[in-house]
Amino acid sequence: MTQREVLTWEMFGDASRELAQAIADDGYQPDLIMSIARGGLIPAGAISYALGIKNVHVMNVEFYTGIDERLPMPVMLPPVPQPVDLSGATVLVIDDVADTGGTLELVKQFCEGHVQETRCAVIYEKSRSVVKSDYVWKRTDEWIDFPWSSKPQIEAGQTTDPQ
């Protein structure tokens, strides 16, 4: 089995607050947050609360199909945000990880020509990422177990362990 980076819920709380602090300390005041679904939903929610930003958009991008398995290229899924809703805005794009950077690159390209400025924040960034994020909590090249996606999907009729 390959080495893994494990993010706990407690570590995630620290990571999201530290990322928000880095953004605030940098003086960046985005008009809106663009969350990349699904992995970026929870980090974007936490950071939006920490920074007091209520304008949160979601862009659903499919790329990963399993552990280290992905489509040939990321694909935007509907509903796609309307460029008029982004017009002239400063945007903070948030995702859980910049692995290859393909997803962040797609979202940044979508925003180009519509927004004033785009910056990216991720919890993790890998060295192979083609997009170097503006705000990164930790760099790693290991597979990451996130607390929201490391357990099996729940099916009807299953019992859950209360521990």
Secondary structure, 3 states (H helix, E strand, C coil): CCCEEECCHHHHHHHHHHHHHHHHHCCCCCCEEEEEECCCHHHHHHHHHHHCCCCEEEEEEEEEEECCEEEEEEEEECCCCCHHHHCCCEEEEEEEEECCCHHHHHHHHHHCCCCCEEEEEEEEECCCCCCCCCEEEEECCCEEECCCCCCCCCCCCCCCCCC
